[in-house]
Amino acid sequence: MPDQSQSPFSGIVLTDEPTLSLKQLCQDCNLPTQRVTAYIREGIISVDGKTPEEWRFSRLTVIRIRKASRLENDLRLNPAGVALALQLMEQVDSLQQRLKRYEG
């Protein structure tokens, strides 16, 4: 019989609580600091803190950075192009959700 004390759901819980440092974020995303700071400058990701040493990021930021990195690599976009593409993708998603509410 399986151990009832352990939850069947295990792993990392993704929250929007800013806990990751810049170094941790770069390691989790396997990206250099320069690329992450370019994403910050373009508004692709947001940051809590005033200096790079104080910056903190949520685990949800990892997902957004991975999406941005795929767009940059697959479509050969610069960070400004990635920011625009992400904005357009989010608008399409929002419009699709609104359409579903009106159709259903």
C-alpha positions as CSV (number, residue, x, y, z in Angstrom):
1,M,0.0,0.0,0.0
2,P,1.4,3.5,-0.9
3,D,2.6,5.8,1.9
4,Q,-0.4,8.0,2.7
5,S,1.8,10.7,4.3
6,Q,3.3,11.8,1.0
7,S,1.3,13.9,-1.4
8,P,0.8,12.5,-4.9
9,F,1.8,16.0,-6.1
10,S,5.4,16.9,-5.6
11,G,7.7,19.3,-7.2
12,I,8.3,23.1,-7.3
13,V,5.3,25.4,-6.7
14,L,5.4,28.3,-9.0
15,T,4.4,31.6,-7.4
16,D,4.8,35.3,-8.2
17,E,6.7,35.8,-4.9
18,P,10.1,37.4,-5.8
19,T,12.7,35.1,-4.3
20,L,15.3,34.4,-6.9
21,S,18.5,36.4,-7.2
22,L,19.9,37.5,-10.6
23,K,22.5,34.7,-10.4
24,Q,19.9,32.1,-9.5
25,L,17.6,33.2,-12.3
26,C,20.5,33.1,-14.9
27,Q,21.4,29.6,-13.7
28,D,17.8,28.4,-13.8
29,C,17.4,29.8,-17.4
30,N,20.9,28.9,-18.5
31,L,21.4,32.4,-19.8
32,P,24.1,35.0,-19.3
33,T,23.5,38.0,-17.2
34,Q,23.7,40.4,-20.2
35,R,20.8,38.6,-21.9
36,V,18.6,38.8,-18.7
37,T,19.4,42.5,-18.2
38,A,18.5,43.1,-21.8
39,Y,15.1,41.5,-21.1
40,I,14.7,43.8,-18.1
41,R,15.6,46.9,-20.1
42,E,13.0,46.0,-22.8
43,G,10.3,45.4,-20.1
44,I,10.0,41.7,-21.0
45,I,10.5,40.8,-17.3
46,S,10.0,42.9,-14.2
47,V,12.3,43.1,-11.2
48,D,12.0,43.9,-7.5
49,G,15.0,45.8,-6.1
50,K,17.1,48.8,-7.1
51,T,20.5,47.3,-7.8
52,P,21.4,44.0,-9.5
53,E,22.5,42.7,-6.1
54,E,19.1,43.5,-4.6
55,W,17.1,42.3,-7.6
56,R,14.6,39.5,-6.9
57,F,12.5,37.5,-9.4
58,S,9.6,35.2,-9.1
59,R,9.7,31.6,-10.4
60,L,7.1,32.6,-12.9
61,T,9.8,34.8,-14.5
62,V,11.7,31.7,-15.4
63,I,8.8,30.6,-17.7
64,R,8.6,34.0,-19.3
65,I,12.3,34.1,-19.9
66,R,12.3,30.7,-21.5
67,K,9.5,31.8,-23.8
68,A,11.4,35.0,-24.7
69,S,14.6,33.0,-25.3
70,R,12.9,30.6,-27.6
71,L,11.4,33.5,-29.6
72,E,14.8,35.2,-29.8
73,N,16.6,32.0,-30.9
74,D,13.9,30.5,-33.2
75,L,12.8,33.7,-34.9
76,R,16.1,35.5,-34.6
77,L,14.5,38.5,-32.9
78,N,16.3,41.1,-30.8
79,P,15.0,41.9,-27.3
80,A,12.8,44.7,-28.6
81,G,11.3,42.3,-31.1
82,V,10.8,39.7,-28.4
83,A,9.0,42.2,-26.2
84,L,6.6,43.1,-29.1
85,A,6.0,39.4,-30.0
86,L,5.2,38.6,-26.3
87,Q,2.8,41.6,-26.1
88,L,1.0,40.5,-29.2
89,M,0.8,36.9,-28.1
90,E,-0.7,38.0,-24.8
91,Q,-3.2,40.2,-26.6
92,V,-4.2,37.3,-28.8
93,D,-4.7,35.0,-25.8
94,S,-6.8,37.7,-24.1
95,L,-9.0,38.1,-27.1
96,Q,-9.4,34.4,-27.5
97,Q,-10.5,34.1,-23.9
98,R,-13.0,37.0,-24.3
99,L,-14.4,35.3,-27.5
100,K,-14.9,32.0,-25.7
101,R,-16.9,33.8,-22.9
102,Y,-19.2,35.3,-25.5
103,E,-19.6,32.1,-27.6
104,G,-20.2,29.9,-24.6
